Amino acid sequence: MSFLSSIGGWGWAALLAVPPLIVLLYFLKLRRRPVEVPSTFLWKKALEDMHVNSLWQRLRNNLLMYLQVLTVLILALACLRPSCRGTELEGNRFIFLVDTSASMSATDVEGGTRLDEAKRKVAGMIDRMKSGDSGMLISFSNQAEVVQSYTDSTNLLKQKLATITQTQRTTDISEALTAAAGLANPPKVLTDDGYQQVTEGKEARLMIVSDGGFGNIDDFVFGNLIPAYHAVGAVEVPINVGITAFSINDDPNVSDKREAFAQLRNTSMVDQDIELSLFVEDVLFDAKKNVKVPAGRTTGVSFPLTGLFEGLGQATRLKLVIDTPDVYLQDNVAYAVVNPPRKARVLIVTPGNEYLSLAMETEPIQRVANPVFERRDFLKSDEFKRKALLGEYDLVIFDQCQPEVMPNCNTVFIGGHPLDESWQLGERQFPTPIIDVRRSHPLMSAMQLTGILILEARPIEGPTGTLSLLDSTYGSIIALGPRGGFQDLVISFPFSEVNEAGEVQVNTDWPSKLSFPLFVQNVVNQLGGGARFLAGETVSPGEMAKLRPSPAVSKVSVKTPGGASVDVIRDSNNQVLFSQTESSGIYDVSPREFTTPEPPENQLFAVNLFDHRESDITVKESLGIGFEEIVAQRESLPSVREYWKWIVAAAILVLLLEWVVYNRRVLI
């Protein structure tokens, strides 16, 4: 038993002075002149109460005095706020949010990983639930899963808690908060009388058990949720150096300088010296010792790969490992894939553009692509429609024409735009001076477009996500926009046109400049993927992988790093999508059903967690959610039971008893 007094010394002095004053009142005596009256016997009981305020009379046993003093003493006890610390949780509804993101695999706690510690904390809180309390269990990383809905069975909650496993995903608590608020803050429904609450919200305690590895959540209101943040992880900043990027320079124009590049980040407060090993097909290829990574900084490291891929005939696996151990191993390994080079399949549909013909005949283009020229009527043929739907082209260039069916590949439109209402071209403007070039984009790399003359061009407006590459005084005239998993490059001005008399009219002098063949080369390399070694961009754990097997393949088998095989069928959009990318590593894609006499070659793709936030495993001491800052609780706080309310109720009962006694004696 403990006491949580809520009044100071002077307050106690005044309160404790009340009982003596009550007793003194019973000593008071009022001097009166005796008067004889008849039938005084009938007044005797009533006059006894008048004697209590007489001066210095003899104190007699009086029940009223005892009751009044007892009332004051009981109130004084209530002011002491007697309480005791219990083991039961406060509240009767609990929602436990358990963080399973990659950073929770850190081993900076006793007895295993942070997730193990989080599960022990939640198990302890479940044991402290009172009989009749209900709880819900939600695990979250970058997505949420309701492991157990509301139940009053603590055994069931603990059984479901044991099934929660570690993931390699990033952290985002938004979906978990939305799931938790579902019953506590039910949505309103629009009726004839306006928005009405269909069901009454129920208050619940929200227990967030995490290391806080996510950003602030600004657009959330707790409402009936009462949040608490139970931090998991070491108080001091853990030592960790992680790989946050790993790529291979696959520029076909610098084949003699190919190299693997890695980015390392040190999130600790101390400079670190680490050792790195690069493996090719699980055989040590290169190593670096004493790589210095300053505290809180990022360092780049490169490995020369010259000659490694000469005569490469099959896909090759690369793995980079940090040999220096730390408390977080998830970001100590990174993977990359090198596929055999293949020339890009480029289709050019044009009425006869000699500038494009000359650019495609240059040695850099011929080394990375197999360009094929067709006339406009080819777009109406069944052959084009079939190849376009099957994705047999890597890049299609439409010169002053539009297809009836958009191909499943990247495209370039010259003097036109895709068949999509989100693309709009304005009126022709004459002349069209250039005012800005986005030289930072790979398509416009090393472009010197000053002094180029464009007679007529049309301003471009594209879909959401469109990037302007070349701007005029009237707006964008070269833009790159998204289309599902593909990209469409729109050049709003033709290079030349044929008038009604059959004469060729030049609209721009750009093709005569040195920058034009370089631009075409950039287009083929970037949008066509000409002779590139890499299979594609790295996929993050849990993300959808878009596979691009040969058009002759209708079904593939994907072998995961864990050894499981999953069959995937090409969907109605001619895409092969694979979603079971939960683990980092190399995934092997082999054809299962195909129409060619010989099976196409296997493909590889890599899954890596390159996330600065997950590599920074410093535990947050507070969370910013909505308009609240939730301070971390390192230890589970015991519940505090206070009894002052019951004591005040007892004082009121004694006071009522005193009132009853007084009235009975007066009425006698």
C-alpha positions as CSV (number, residue, x, y, z in Angstrom):
1,M,0.0,0.0,0.0
2,S,1.3,3.5,-0.9
3,F,-0.1,7.0,-0.6
4,L,-0.2,9.7,-3.3
5,S,-1.1,12.8,-1.3
6,S,-2.6,15.6,-3.4
7,I,-2.5,18.5,-0.8
8,G,0.4,20.3,0.8
9,G,1.4,20.9,4.4
10,W,-0.9,23.9,5.1
11,G,-3.8,22.0,3.6
12,W,-3.2,19.1,6.0
13,A,-2.9,21.5,9.0
14,A,-6.3,23.0,8.2
15,L,-7.9,19.6,7.6
16,L,-6.6,18.0,10.8
17,A,-7.7,21.1,12.8
18,V,-11.4,20.3,12.0
19,P,-11.9,17.3,14.4
20,P,-10.7,19.3,17.5
21,L,-13.0,22.2,16.5
22,I,-16.0,19.8,16.2
23,V,-15.2,18.5,19.8
24,L,-14.9,22.1,21.1
25,L,-18.3,22.9,19.8
26,Y,-19.8,20.4,22.1
27,F,-18.2,22.2,25.1
28,L,-20.0,25.5,24.4
29,K,-22.7,26.6,26.9
30,L,-25.2,29.4,26.4
31,R,-26.2,31.2,29.7
32,R,-30.0,31.5,30.0
33,R,-32.4,32.8,32.6
34,P,-34.4,29.8,34.0
35,V,-38.1,30.1,33.3
36,E,-40.7,27.6,34.5
37,V,-43.0,26.2,31.9
38,P,-45.5,23.5,32.2
39,S,-45.0,20.0,30.9
40,T,-41.2,20.3,30.7
41,F,-41.0,16.6,30.6
42,L,-42.3,16.7,27.0
43,W,-39.4,19.1,26.0
44,K,-36.6,17.2,27.7
45,K,-35.4,15.2,24.7
46,A,-35.6,18.2,22.4
47,L,-33.7,20.5,24.8
48,E,-30.8,18.1,25.0
49,D,-29.6,19.2,21.6
50,M,-29.7,22.8,22.7
51,H,-27.2,22.1,25.4
52,V,-24.4,21.2,23.0
53,N,-23.6,24.9,22.3
54,S,-23.6,25.9,25.9
55,L,-20.4,27.3,27.4
56,W,-18.0,24.8,29.1
57,Q,-20.5,22.2,29.9
58,R,-19.3,18.7,30.8
59,L,-18.6,16.7,27.6
60,R,-20.9,13.7,27.3
61,N,-21.1,10.8,25.0
62,N,-22.7,12.0,21.8
63,L,-23.2,9.9,18.8
64,L,-23.5,12.9,16.5
65,M,-20.0,14.1,17.5
66,Y,-18.5,10.8,16.9
67,L,-20.0,10.5,13.5
68,Q,-18.9,14.1,12.5
69,V,-15.3,13.5,13.6
70,L,-15.3,10.1,11.8
71,T,-16.5,11.8,8.6
72,V,-13.7,14.3,8.7
73,L,-11.1,11.6,9.4
74,I,-12.4,9.5,6.5
75,L,-12.1,12.5,4.2
76,A,-8.5,13.1,5.4
77,L,-7.7,9.5,4.5
78,A,-9.2,10.1,1.0
79,C,-6.8,13.0,0.6
80,L,-3.9,10.7,1.3
81,R,-5.0,8.8,-1.9
82,P,-4.1,5.3,-0.7
83,S,-3.2,3.1,-3.6
84,C,-1.4,-0.2,-4.5
85,R,0.5,-1.4,-7.5
86,G,-1.1,-4.3,-9.2
87,T,0.0,-6.6,-12.0
88,E,-3.1,-6.2,-14.1
89,L,-3.3,-3.8,-17.1
90,E,-5.5,-0.8,-16.9
91,G,-8.4,-0.9,-19.3
92,N,-10.5,-3.8,-20.7
93,R,-9.7,-3.7,-24.5
94,F,-6.2,-3.9,-25.9
95,I,-4.7,-3.8,-29.4
96,F,-1.1,-5.1,-29.6
97,L,0.9,-3.9,-32.6
98,V,4.1,-6.0,-33.1
99,D,6.8,-4.6,-35.5
100,T,8.2,-7.4,-37.7
101,S,10.2,-5.2,-40.1
102,A,13.8,-5.9,-41.1
103,S,15.3,-3.8,-38.3
104,M,13.7,-5.9,-35.7
105,S,16.2,-8.7,-36.6
106,A,18.9,-6.7,-34.8
107,T,20.5,-8.6,-31.9
108,D,21.3,-5.7,-29.5
109,V,19.0,-7.1,-26.8
110,E,19.5,-10.1,-24.5
111,G,18.1,-13.4,-25.5
112,G,17.9,-13.0,-29.3
113,T,16.5,-10.4,-31.7
114,R,14.4,-7.4,-31.1
115,L,11.4,-9.3,-32.4
116,D,12.0,-12.0,-29.8
117,E,12.1,-9.3,-27.1
118,A,8.9,-7.7,-28.5
119,K,7.1,-11.0,-28.3
120,R,8.2,-11.5,-24.7
121,K,6.9,-8.0,-23.8
122,V,3.6,-8.6,-25.5
123,A,3.3,-12.1,-23.8
124,G,3.9,-10.4,-20.4
125,M,1.2,-7.8,-21.1
126,I,-1.3,-10.6,-22.2
127,D,-0.6,-12.4,-18.9
128,R,-1.5,-9.2,-17.0
129,M,-5.0,-8.9,-18.7
130,K,-7.9,-9.2,-16.3
131,S,-10.6,-11.8,-16.6
132,G,-13.1,-10.6,-19.2
133,D,-10.6,-8.3,-21.0
134,S,-10.3,-8.7,-24.7
135,G,-7.3,-8.2,-27.0
136,M,-6.4,-8.0,-30.7
137,L,-3.0,-8.9,-32.2
138,I,-1.7,-7.1,-35.3
139,S,1.8,-7.6,-36.9
140,F,3.1,-4.9,-39.2
141,S,6.1,-4.1,-41.5
142,N,5.2,-2.1,-44.6
143,Q,1.9,-3.9,-44.5
144,A,-0.3,-5.0,-41.7
145,E,-1.8,-8.4,-40.8
146,V,-4.5,-9.0,-38.2
147,V,-3.0,-12.1,-36.5
148,Q,-5.9,-12.4,-34.1
149,S,-9.1,-10.4,-33.9
150,Y,-10.7,-9.5,-30.5
151,T,-10.8,-12.3,-28.1
152,D,-10.9,-12.7,-24.3
153,S,-8.8,-15.9,-24.5
154,T,-5.3,-15.1,-23.3
155,N,-4.2,-18.6,-24.3
156,L,-5.3,-18.0,-27.9
157,L,-3.6,-14.7,-28.0
158,K,-0.3,-16.2,-26.9
159,Q,-0.6,-19.0,-29.4
160,K,-1.1,-16.6,-32.2
161,L,1.7,-14.4,-30.9
162,A,4.1,-17.3,-31.2
163,T,3.3,-17.6,-34.9
164,I,4.5,-14.1,-35.7
165,T,7.7,-14.3,-37.8
166,Q,10.5,-12.0,-38.9
167,T,10.2,-10.3,-42.3
168,Q,12.8,-8.5,-44.4
169,R,10.4,-5.7,-45.3
170,T,10.6,-2.0,-44.6
171,T,8.6,-0.3,-41.9
172,D,5.3,1.6,-42.3
173,I,2.8,1.7,-39.5
174,S,0.0,3.5,-41.4
175,E,-1.9,0.3,-42.4
176,A,-1.6,-1.1,-38.9
177,L,-3.0,2.1,-37.4
178,T,-6.0,2.0,-39.8
179,A,-6.7,-1.6,-38.9
180,A,-6.5,-0.8,-35.1
181,A,-8.9,2.2,-35.5
182,G,-11.5,0.1,-37.3
183,L,-13.6,-0.7,-34.2
184,A,-12.4,2.1,-31.9
185,N,-13.4,4.7,-34.4
186,P,-16.1,3.3,-36.7
187,P,-16.7,5.3,-39.9
188,K,-19.7,7.5,-40.4
189,V,-22.3,6.7,-43.1
190,L,-24.1,9.2,-45.2
191,T,-27.8,9.1,-44.7
192,D,-30.8,11.4,-45.5
193,D,-30.0,13.2,-42.2
194,G,-26.4,13.7,-43.0
195,Y,-23.4,11.7,-41.8
196,Q,-24.4,9.3,-39.0
197,Q,-22.4,7.0,-36.7
198,V,-23.7,3.5,-37.4
199,T,-22.0,1.9,-34.3
200,E,-20.7,3.4,-31.1
201,G,-16.9,3.6,-30.8
202,K,-15.3,1.5,-28.1
203,E,-12.2,2.8,-26.2
204,A,-9.1,0.6,-26.5
205,R,-5.5,0.7,-25.3
206,L,-3.1,0.7,-28.3
207,M,0.2,-1.0,-27.4
208,I,2.8,-0.2,-30.1
209,V,5.8,-2.6,-29.6
210,S,8.5,-1.5,-32.0
211,D,11.9,0.2,-32.4
212,G,10.2,3.2,-34.0
213,G,11.9,2.8,-37.4
214,F,9.3,4.8,-39.4
215,G,8.6,8.4,-40.1
216,N,6.0,10.7,-38.5
217,I,2.3,9.9,-39.4
218,D,0.6,13.3,-39.8
219,D,-2.9,12.3,-41.0
220,F,-4.1,10.1,-38.2
221,V,-6.4,10.8,-35.3
222,F,-6.5,8.3,-32.4
223,G,-10.0,9.1,-31.3
224,N,-11.0,6.3,-28.9
225,L,-7.5,4.7,-29.0
226,I,-5.2,5.4,-26.0
227,P,-1.6,4.9,-27.4
228,A,1.5,3.6,-25.6
229,Y,4.9,3.1,-27.2
230,H,6.9,0.2,-25.8
231,A,10.4,0.7,-27.3
232,V,12.5,-2.4,-28.1
233,G,16.3,-2.2,-28.6
234,A,19.4,-0.9,-26.9
235,V,19.3,2.6,-25.3
236,E,22.7,3.5,-26.7
237,V,23.2,3.8,-30.5
238,P,24.1,0.3,-31.9
239,I,27.2,-0.1,-34.2
240,N,26.0,-0.9,-37.7
241,V,27.5,-0.5,-41.2
242,G,25.2,-1.6,-44.0
243,I,25.1,-1.9,-47.8
244,T,22.6,0.6,-49.1
245,A,23.3,0.2,-52.8
246,F,25.0,-2.4,-55.0
247,S,25.0,-2.1,-58.8
248,I,27.1,-2.9,-61.9
249,N,28.2,-0.4,-64.5
250,D,26.7,-2.0,-67.6
251,D,27.2,0.9,-70.1
252,P,28.0,-0.9,-73.4
253,N,30.1,2.1,-74.5
254,V,32.6,1.5,-71.7
255,S,32.9,-2.2,-71.7
256,D,36.6,-2.0,-70.8
257,K,35.8,-0.2,-67.5
258,R,32.9,-2.3,-66.1
259,E,32.8,-2.4,-62.3
260,A,30.7,-3.2,-59.4
261,F,29.8,-0.3,-57.1
262,A,28.6,-0.4,-53.5
263,Q,27.4,2.2,-51.1
264,L,28.1,1.7,-47.4
265,R,26.5,3.7,-44.6
266,N,27.6,3.9,-41.0
267,T,24.7,4.8,-38.7
268,S,26.7,4.6,-35.5
269,M,28.5,7.4,-33.7
270,V,32.0,5.9,-34.2
271,D,34.1,5.6,-37.3
272,Q,34.3,2.0,-38.5
273,D,36.9,0.0,-40.5
274,I,35.3,-2.9,-42.3
275,E,36.3,-5.8,-44.6
276,L,34.4,-6.6,-47.8
277,S,34.3,-9.7,-50.0
278,L,32.9,-10.0,-53.5
279,F,31.8,-13.4,-54.7
280,V,31.0,-14.5,-58.3
281,E,29.0,-17.8,-58.4
282,D,29.9,-18.3,-54.7
283,V,33.6,-18.1,-55.5
284,L,35.7,-15.3,-54.0
285,F,36.5,-12.8,-56.7
286,D,37.8,-9.8,-54.9
287,A,38.2,-8.5,-51.3
288,K,38.9,-5.1,-49.7
289,K,40.3,-4.6,-46.2
290,N,40.3,-1.6,-43.9
291,V,37.5,0.3,-45.7
292,K,36.9,3.4,-43.6
293,V,33.3,4.5,-43.1
294,P,33.0,7.7,-41.0
295,A,30.4,7.9,-38.3
296,G,27.0,8.9,-39.7
297,R,28.3,9.1,-43.2
298,T,28.1,7.2,-46.5
299,T,31.1,5.8,-48.4
300,G,31.4,4.4,-52.0
301,V,33.4,1.3,-52.9
302,S,34.1,-0.1,-56.4
303,F,35.4,-3.4,-57.6
304,P,36.9,-3.6,-61.2
305,L,35.2,-6.3,-63.3
306,T,37.2,-5.9,-66.5
307,G,37.3,-9.2,-68.5
308,L,34.9,-11.0,-66.1
309,F,32.0,-11.1,-68.6
310,E,33.9,-11.7,-71.8
311,G,32.2,-14.5,-73.7
312,L,29.5,-14.7,-71.0
313,G,27.0,-17.4,-72.1
314,Q,24.7,-17.7,-69.1
315,A,23.4,-15.6,-66.2
316,T,25.8,-15.0,-63.4
317,R,25.3,-14.4,-59.7
318,L,27.2,-11.8,-57.7
319,K,27.2,-11.4,-53.9
320,L,28.8,-8.7,-51.8
321,V,29.4,-9.4,-48.1
322,I,30.5,-7.3,-45.2
323,D,32.8,-9.6,-43.2
324,T,33.0,-7.4,-40.1
325,P,30.1,-8.5,-37.9
326,D,27.7,-6.2,-36.2
327,V,24.3,-6.4,-34.4
328,Y,22.3,-6.1,-37.7
329,L,23.1,-8.6,-40.4
330,Q,20.2,-8.0,-42.8
331,D,22.1,-5.2,-44.6
332,N,25.5,-7.0,-44.6
333,V,24.8,-8.9,-47.8
334,A,23.8,-7.6,-51.2
335,Y,23.1,-9.4,-54.5
336,A,23.3,-8.6,-58.2
337,V,22.7,-10.4,-61.4
338,V,24.5,-10.4,-64.7
339,N,22.7,-11.8,-67.7
340,P,24.3,-12.5,-71.1
341,P,24.2,-9.4,-73.4
342,R,21.5,-9.4,-76.0
343,K,21.0,-6.8,-78.8
344,A,17.9,-4.8,-78.4
345,R,15.0,-5.4,-80.8
346,V,14.1,-2.0,-82.2
347,L,11.3,-1.4,-84.7
348,I,11.2,2.0,-86.6
349,V,7.9,2.8,-88.3
350,T,8.5,5.8,-90.6
351,P,7.4,7.2,-94.0
352,G,11.1,7.4,-94.8
353,N,13.2,9.4,-92.4
354,E,16.8,9.4,-93.7
355,Y,18.0,11.1,-90.5
356,L,16.9,8.1,-88.4
357,S,18.3,5.7,-90.9
358,L,21.7,7.3,-90.8
359,A,21.7,7.4,-86.9
360,M,20.7,3.7,-86.7
361,E,23.6,2.8,-89.0
362,T,26.2,4.2,-86.7
363,E,28.6,1.7,-85.1
364,P,27.5,2.4,-81.4
365,I,23.9,1.6,-82.4
366,Q,24.7,-1.5,-84.5
367,R,26.7,-2.9,-81.5
368,V,23.8,-2.8,-79.1
369,A,20.7,-3.1,-81.3
370,N,19.1,-4.8,-84.3
371,P,17.0,-2.0,-85.9
372,V,14.2,-2.9,-88.4
373,F,12.5,-0.3,-90.6
374,E,8.9,-0.7,-91.7
375,R,6.3,1.5,-93.5
376,R,3.2,2.9,-91.8
377,D,0.9,0.3,-93.3
378,F,2.8,-2.4,-91.3
379,L,0.9,-1.1,-88.2
380,K,-2.4,-2.6,-89.6
381,S,-0.9,-6.0,-90.2
382,D,-1.6,-9.0,-88.0
383,E,2.1,-9.6,-87.6
384,F,2.6,-6.3,-85.9
385,K,-0.4,-6.7,-83.6
386,R,0.7,-10.2,-82.6
387,K,4.3,-9.1,-81.9
388,A,3.2,-5.9,-80.1
389,L,0.9,-7.9,-77.8
390,L,3.5,-10.6,-77.1
391,G,6.2,-8.0,-76.3
392,E,8.6,-9.2,-79.0
393,Y,10.0,-5.7,-79.4
394,D,12.2,-3.9,-76.8
395,L,11.5,-0.5,-78.4
396,V,9.2,0.9,-81.1
397,I,9.7,4.3,-82.7
398,F,6.6,5.8,-84.4
399,D,7.6,8.6,-86.8
400,Q,4.5,10.7,-87.6
401,C,2.1,7.8,-87.0
402,Q,0.0,6.0,-84.4
403,P,-0.7,2.3,-83.8
404,E,-4.1,0.9,-83.3
405,V,-2.7,-1.3,-80.5
406,M,0.0,0.0,-78.1
407,P,2.9,-2.5,-78.0
408,N,4.0,-4.0,-74.7
409,C,7.3,-2.2,-74.7
410,N,8.8,1.3,-74.5
411,T,7.9,3.6,-77.3
412,V,9.1,6.9,-79.0
413,F,6.6,9.1,-80.8
414,I,8.0,11.7,-83.2
415,G,5.4,14.4,-84.2
416,G,2.6,12.5,-82.5
417,H,1.6,11.0,-79.2
418,P,0.2,7.7,-77.7
419,L,-3.4,6.6,-78.0
420,D,-4.2,7.8,-74.5
421,E,-6.5,10.7,-73.5
422,S,-4.0,11.6,-70.8
423,W,-1.7,12.8,-73.6
424,Q,-2.6,16.2,-75.1
425,L,-0.7,18.2,-77.7
426,G,-1.6,21.9,-78.2
427,E,-1.6,24.0,-81.3
428,R,1.5,24.4,-83.4
429,Q,3.6,27.4,-82.4
430,F,5.9,29.2,-84.9
431,P,8.8,29.6,-84.2
432,T,9.6,27.5,-81.1
433,P,12.7,28.7,-79.2
434,I,14.3,26.3,-76.7
435,I,14.7,27.7,-73.1
436,D,15.7,24.7,-71.0
437,V,17.1,21.2,-71.2
438,R,17.0,18.6,-68.4
439,R,20.6,17.5,-68.8
440,S,20.5,15.4,-65.6
441,H,18.3,12.8,-67.3
442,P,20.1,9.9,-69.0
443,L,18.2,10.5,-72.2
444,M,19.5,14.1,-72.4
445,S,23.0,13.3,-71.1
446,A,25.8,15.4,-72.7
447,M,23.2,17.1,-74.9
448,Q,24.2,20.6,-76.3
449,L,21.0,21.9,-77.8
450,T,21.7,25.6,-77.8
451,G,21.4,27.1,-81.3
452,I,19.1,24.4,-82.6
453,L,16.3,25.8,-84.8
454,I,12.7,24.3,-84.5
455,L,10.2,26.0,-86.8
456,E,6.9,24.5,-85.4
457,A,6.3,22.4,-82.3
458,R,3.3,21.7,-80.1
459,P,3.3,22.0,-76.3
460,I,2.8,18.6,-74.5
461,E,0.7,17.7,-71.5
462,G,1.1,14.1,-70.4
463,P,-0.2,11.7,-67.7
464,T,0.6,11.9,-64.0
465,G,4.4,11.4,-63.6
466,T,5.3,12.8,-66.9
467,L,8.8,14.4,-67.0
468,S,9.7,17.3,-69.3
469,L,13.0,16.9,-71.0
470,L,13.0,19.9,-73.3
471,D,11.1,23.1,-72.7
472,S,10.2,25.9,-75.1
473,T,8.6,29.3,-74.4
474,Y,5.2,27.6,-75.0
475,G,5.8,24.6,-72.7
476,S,7.3,21.1,-72.9
477,I,8.1,19.8,-76.4
478,I,9.9,16.6,-75.4
479,A,8.5,14.6,-72.5
480,L,8.8,11.1,-71.0
481,G,5.6,9.6,-69.4
482,P,4.8,6.3,-67.7
483,R,2.4,3.6,-69.1
484,G,2.1,0.7,-66.7
485,G,5.6,-0.8,-66.6
486,F,6.7,0.9,-69.7
487,Q,7.7,4.5,-70.8
488,D,6.6,6.6,-73.7
489,L,8.9,9.3,-75.1
490,V,7.0,12.0,-77.0
491,I,8.7,14.5,-79.4
492,S,6.0,16.9,-80.3
493,F,7.7,18.2,-83.5
494,P,8.5,16.2,-86.7
495,F,12.0,16.4,-88.2
496,S,10.6,16.8,-91.7
497,E,7.3,16.7,-93.5
498,V,6.0,16.1,-97.0
499,N,3.6,18.7,-98.3
500,E,0.7,18.2,-100.7
501,A,3.0,18.7,-103.6
502,G,5.2,15.9,-102.4
503,E,8.0,18.2,-101.4
504,V,10.0,17.5,-98.3
505,Q,10.0,20.4,-95.8
506,V,12.6,20.5,-93.0
507,N,11.1,21.4,-89.7
508,T,14.3,21.5,-87.6
509,D,18.1,21.4,-88.1
510,W,18.6,19.2,-85.1
511,P,19.4,16.0,-87.2
512,S,22.4,17.9,-88.7
513,K,23.9,18.5,-85.3
514,L,26.3,16.2,-83.5
515,S,23.9,15.9,-80.6
516,F,21.3,14.1,-82.7
517,P,23.0,10.7,-83.1
518,L,24.1,10.9,-79.5
519,F,20.4,11.4,-78.5
520,V,19.3,8.4,-80.6
521,Q,22.1,6.3,-79.0
522,N,20.8,7.3,-75.5
523,V,17.2,6.4,-76.5
524,V,18.3,2.9,-77.7
525,N,20.5,2.3,-74.6
526,Q,18.0,3.6,-72.0
527,L,14.6,2.6,-73.5
528,G,15.7,-0.3,-75.6
529,G,18.1,-1.9,-73.1
530,G,20.6,-2.5,-75.8
531,A,23.2,-5.1,-74.9
532,R,22.8,-4.4,-71.2
533,F,24.1,-7.0,-68.8
534,L,21.7,-6.4,-65.9
535,A,18.3,-8.2,-65.7
536,G,16.6,-5.1,-64.4
537,E,16.3,-2.9,-61.3
538,T,16.6,-4.6,-57.9
539,V,13.3,-5.6,-56.3
540,S,12.7,-4.8,-52.6
541,P,11.4,-7.6,-50.4
542,G,7.7,-7.9,-50.7
543,E,7.5,-5.9,-54.0
544,M,6.0,-7.3,-57.2
545,A,8.7,-8.5,-59.6
546,K,7.8,-8.0,-63.3
547,L,9.4,-10.8,-65.3
548,R,10.0,-10.5,-69.0
549,P,10.6,-14.0,-70.4
550,S,10.7,-14.7,-74.1
551,P,7.3,-14.1,-75.9
552,A,7.3,-17.9,-76.6
553,V,7.0,-18.7,-72.9
554,S,3.6,-18.9,-71.4
555,K,4.5,-20.4,-68.0
556,V,7.6,-20.1,-65.9
557,S,8.9,-21.6,-62.6
558,V,10.5,-19.3,-60.1
559,K,13.0,-20.8,-57.6
560,T,13.3,-18.8,-54.4
561,P,16.5,-18.4,-52.4
562,G,15.0,-20.8,-49.9
563,G,14.7,-23.6,-52.5
564,A,10.9,-23.4,-53.1
565,S,9.6,-23.4,-56.7
566,V,6.5,-21.4,-57.7
567,D,4.8,-21.7,-61.1
568,V,3.7,-18.4,-62.7
569,I,1.5,-18.1,-65.8
570,R,1.5,-15.1,-68.2
571,D,-1.6,-13.0,-67.4
572,S,-4.1,-11.5,-69.8
573,N,-2.0,-8.3,-70.1
574,N,0.9,-10.5,-71.3
575,Q,2.8,-9.9,-68.1
576,V,4.5,-12.4,-65.8
577,L,4.2,-11.0,-62.3
578,F,5.8,-12.7,-59.2
579,S,4.8,-11.5,-55.7
580,Q,6.5,-14.0,-53.4
581,T,9.7,-11.9,-53.0
582,E,9.9,-12.0,-49.2
583,S,13.5,-13.0,-48.9
584,S,16.7,-11.2,-50.1
585,G,18.7,-13.2,-52.6
586,I,18.8,-14.5,-56.2
587,Y,15.7,-15.8,-57.8
588,D,16.0,-18.2,-60.8
589,V,13.3,-18.0,-63.5
590,S,13.1,-21.1,-65.8
591,P,10.6,-21.6,-68.6
592,R,8.0,-24.4,-68.1
593,E,5.7,-24.0,-71.1
594,F,7.0,-22.6,-74.4
595,T,6.4,-22.8,-78.2
596,T,10.0,-22.9,-79.5
597,P,11.7,-26.2,-80.3
598,E,14.4,-25.5,-77.7
599,P,13.7,-24.0,-74.2
600,P,14.7,-20.4,-73.8
601,E,17.5,-19.6,-71.4
602,N,16.9,-19.1,-67.7
603,Q,16.8,-15.7,-66.2
604,L,17.8,-14.4,-62.8
605,F,16.7,-11.4,-60.8
606,A,17.9,-10.1,-57.4
607,V,15.9,-9.0,-54.3
608,N,17.7,-6.6,-51.9
609,L,16.7,-4.4,-49.0
610,F,18.4,-1.1,-49.8
611,D,16.8,1.2,-47.3
612,H,18.6,3.9,-45.3
613,R,15.9,3.9,-42.6
614,E,16.1,0.2,-41.9
615,S,19.9,0.3,-41.7
616,D,19.6,3.1,-39.1
617,I,18.7,0.8,-36.2
618,T,18.8,3.6,-33.6
619,V,15.7,3.2,-31.4
620,K,13.4,6.2,-31.4
621,E,12.6,7.6,-28.0
622,S,9.3,9.0,-29.1
623,L,6.8,8.6,-32.0
624,G,5.1,11.5,-33.8
625,I,1.6,10.2,-34.8
626,G,-1.1,12.7,-35.7
627,F,-0.9,15.6,-33.3
628,E,0.6,13.6,-30.4
629,E,4.1,12.7,-29.3
630,I,4.2,9.3,-27.7
631,V,7.2,8.9,-25.4
632,A,8.8,5.5,-25.3
633,Q,8.3,3.2,-22.3
634,R,11.4,1.0,-21.7
635,E,9.8,-1.0,-18.9
636,S,6.2,-2.3,-18.6
637,L,4.7,0.0,-16.0
638,P,2.6,-1.8,-13.3
639,S,-1.0,-0.7,-12.9
640,V,-1.8,1.6,-10.0
641,R,-5.1,1.2,-8.2
642,E,-6.3,4.1,-6.1
643,Y,-9.0,3.8,-3.4
644,W,-9.9,7.4,-2.7
645,K,-13.2,7.3,-4.5
646,W,-14.4,4.4,-2.4
647,I,-13.2,6.2,0.8
648,V,-15.1,9.4,-0.2
649,A,-18.2,7.2,-0.8
650,A,-17.8,5.8,2.7
651,A,-17.5,9.4,4.2
652,I,-20.8,10.3,2.4
653,L,-22.5,7.3,3.9
654,V,-21.3,8.2,7.4
655,L,-22.5,11.8,6.8
656,L,-25.9,10.5,5.8
657,L,-26.0,8.4,8.9
658,E,-25.3,11.5,11.0
659,W,-28.1,13.3,9.3
660,V,-30.5,10.5,10.0
661,V,-29.5,10.3,13.7
662,Y,-29.8,14.1,14.1
663,N,-33.3,14.2,12.6
664,R,-34.5,11.3,14.7
665,R,-33.4,12.9,17.9
666,V,-34.9,16.3,17.0
667,L,-38.3,14.8,16.1
668,I,-38.5,12.8,19.4
